[in-house]
Amino acid sequence: MTWHLTHDVEEFRREAGEHLAADPVGNTALLTVSETVRRHGPDAYGDGGGLPVRFGWWRDRGSGPVTAAFAQTPPHPPLFGPVTPPQARELVVVLRADGAVASGVKGPDGGAQAFADEWAGPGRWSEVVRLRLFRLGELCSPEQPPPGRARRATEADVGQAAVWMTGFAADTGASTDTDYTANMARRIADGGLYLWEVDGRPVSMAAHSPVLAGQSRIAPVYTPPALRGHGYAGAVTAAASRGALDAGAEQVLLFADVADPTANRLYARLGYRALAPYVELHFAE
């Protein structure tokens, strides 16, 4: 009973693909991260400073089924789907033996805390953000949409979208030093980025990920501070959600900050229902 590690995303998907597809909701982030690395290479999520990407899967027996999985794309911390606390603690042992570096962890509540206690020590980590995973029931577009219309972003919108992605990163505590141009160009090329525009001027954006194992996830959702409070975010999120459904998604998901009641109410009005708690934790120096 242990973790198996690889730097090869193709091997990871061969070994863990059935497990990921069996629970596409719980493994939504692992599906999108691994697919992005498959399509765009190990630096798709930023310069890892020479550290390799790592993927892993847990088998209860040598040839038994995979029951847990994780990914790490430096400079980002390890990320996992549903894991038990013993699996999370064992992952620390295996990662350290492999020379991995971690400044934090992301994942479902209990497993993330077990990982943090084992890696950093009890009380030697802090909560960066507490998230809630939502799943769309029946899409309810705003009854009184704001002025304007939704449209798919085009190549001409890459620059604006990259600037807004930096604003989204600042709002969510992510790196604002990253150049998000390539990231947003990929989203636009995939056809998943939507803009709400008023009189031809973009005022808000939302995106959905490519459909994998029947699921697609909404992210990011961003409106510049000066333009908030007009209903643009709700309207463009509804458009991106509809886009995901039209692309074949059977389940449309999103993560929302528990500490942001406005966003949580917005998603509930659109038809999203809360599923499970997730956290991002940071380790003390």
N, C-alpha and C positions, 0 to 999 in steps of 0.2 A: 504494500500500500504506500505509494509515494508519487511525487511529481516527476514528470519527464519534461525536460527543457529542450528548446531548440531556438536557433536564430533564423530558421527557415520558415517563413510564413506558409509556404506550400505544404510542408510537412505538418505544421500545426493544423491546417484545415483538413488534411487527410485524416489525421488522428482524432481531432476533436470536432470535426464538422458535424457529425451525426448528433453529438451532444449539444452543440450550439443550436442546431435546427430544431431539436426536440423541445427547447425552451427559448424561443426567439425573443420573448419579452424579457426574461431574466438576463439573457445574454446579449441584449440589443447593442450595448457598447462594444463588446468583443467582436460581434459580427461586423460592425461598421469599421472599427479600427483595423481588424485583420484584412478586410476587403480593401481598405484604402492603402495599406502597405502592399498588398498584392498588386494593385493597379499602378501605384505611384512610387513605390520604393521605400526603403527604410527611413529616409529623411522626410517623409510626407508630413510628419507632425513637428518638424523643426530639426535644427542641428543638434545632434546628441553629444557633441563634444568628444567624439571618438568612442562613445559607449554604444554597444550594439543593441538592437531591438531583441527582446526575449519574449517567447511565448511558451506556455506550458499547459499540461493537462494531467489530471489525476486519475489513476486507475486503482480500484480497490484490489485487484489481482492482476497478475502479469498479463493475462489476456482478457480480463474482465472489461466491462463497459467504462467509458470515461464518465466521471460524475462531477468534475469541476474543471475550470479553465481560467487562465489569466493571460494578460499581455502587459508588456512595458515598452514604451516607445520614448526613450530618453530625448529631451530632458524631463519628460513627464513621469510621474510616479507609477508604480504598479497598479493595475486595474483588474478587477475580477468580477465575475458574475456570482451567482449563489455559491457560497462555500460554507462549510462547517468551521467552527473555531479551531478544531484540531487540524483541519486541512490548511487553514490560514497560518497557524503557527509553524507547521511543517514547511510551508512555502518559504518562510523566513530562513530556515536552516538551509534549504536547497539553494536559494538565491545567494546567500552569503558564501556558500561553498563554491558557487560559480563566479564570484567576484562582482556581483551586482551592487549598484549604489542606489539608495532610495532616500528621498527627503520627505516622503509622505506616502499615502496610499488612498485609493478610491475604491469604493464598493459598497455592497449592502452593509447595513449598520453593524450587526454582530461580528461578521467576519472581518471587517475593516478594523474594528477595535481590538480583536484578538491579534491580528497582524501587527498593529501598532504597539501593543503591550509587549509582544515578543521582540520586535525590532528595536524599539526605543526604550522600553521599560514603562511600567505603569506610571501614569502621571507625567510622562515626558513627551507628550504629544498634545496638540491642540486641534480643535475643530475649525477648519477653514470655512466650510459651508455644509449645511444640512439640506439635503434634497429630497424631493418626493417624486417617484415615478408615476406618471399618469398614462392612461390608455383611453383612446377615443371610443366612446359609445356611438351614439348617433350625432353626426355633425349638425350643430345648430348655428348657422351663420347669424351675425348680428341683425336683430330685427330692424334697427335703424342705422344702417351703415353710414360712415362719414362720407363727406364729399370725396370724389375721386374714383379710381378704379385700380384693380390689380392687374399686373402683367408679369410675364416671365422676364427675368433679367437677361440681358444680352452681353456680348463681349464688350460693348461700349460702357457697360456699367461696372466693370471690374474695379476701376480705381475708386469709385464712390463706395462700393461694397467693402473694399479692403479698409478704407478709412472707418467705416461704420463697424467693421469687425474689431478694429482696435478699440473703439468705444465700448463695444460689447465686452471685450476682454477686461477693460478697466472696471466695468460694472460688476464683473463676476470674479475679479481677483486673479485673472490669468495674466500672462505676460503681455505687456504693451510694447515690448522691444521687438517682437516678432513681426516680420513682414508677411502680412496675410494675403498678399496679391495672388500667389499661386493657389492658396487654399480657396479663395473665392472664385478664381478662374475655373478651378475644377468643379465647384458647385454649379456654376453657370453652364459649363459644358455638359454636365449631367442633366441639366434642365430642371433642377430642383430649387433654384433661388427665385423668389417672388418679391416684387416691389409693389408698394402702394404709392400711387402718384396722384397729385392734385394739380390740375392745370399743367400737366406735363412735367411736374417736378417731383422726383422721388422723395417721400417723407418717412418711409418705414420699410423694413425688410423682414422676411422670414424664409426659412429653407427647410426642405425635407431631404433626408438621406436617400440614396438609392435603395430600392426594395430588395431585401435579402431575407430569405427564409420566411417570406410573407410579411415582414415587418419593415416599417420605415419610421424614422424618428425626426421630429421637428427640432431644429436648432441650426443657427441661432435665431432669436427673435429680437429685433433691435429698432428703437426709435430714438433719434437724437433728443437730448433733454429738452431743448427749446420747443420741440414739436409734440411732446407728450400731453396726454389728457384729452385728445381729440378722437380717440377710438381707432387710430390707425393700426396699432399693434393687433387688436382683435380682428380687424378686417383682413390684414395681410396674413395672419396666422390661419384664419379660416380658409383663405385662398391656398396657402401651402398645404393645409390638411386635405383639402379637396384634390389638390394636385397629387398627393401621395396616394389617395384612394383611386384616382383615375389611372395612376401608374401601376395599380395592381396590389397595393398593400392591403392585407387582410387585417392588420393591426397597426394603428398609428399611435406612436408613443411620444412622450416628451418628459424631460426633467424640469422641475421648477424649484426654486429656492423656497424653503419653508418659511423663511423670514420675510418673504415678499407677498403679503396678503393680496395686493392688487393683482399681481400676476396669477395667483392661485384662484382668485374669484373669476378672473377673465377666462382661464382655461375651463373652469367648471361651467361657465355660461356657454362655452362653445361645445360642450358635451364630453369633456375629458373627466375621467374618474380616477381618483387616487388609488394606487396599488401598494407601493412598498417604499420604506425609507432607505435612503442612501446617504453616505457621508464622504467628504474629502477631509483627510486628517494630515496635519503637518508635524513632523518630528522635531523636537527640541535639538538645538545644536549641541 
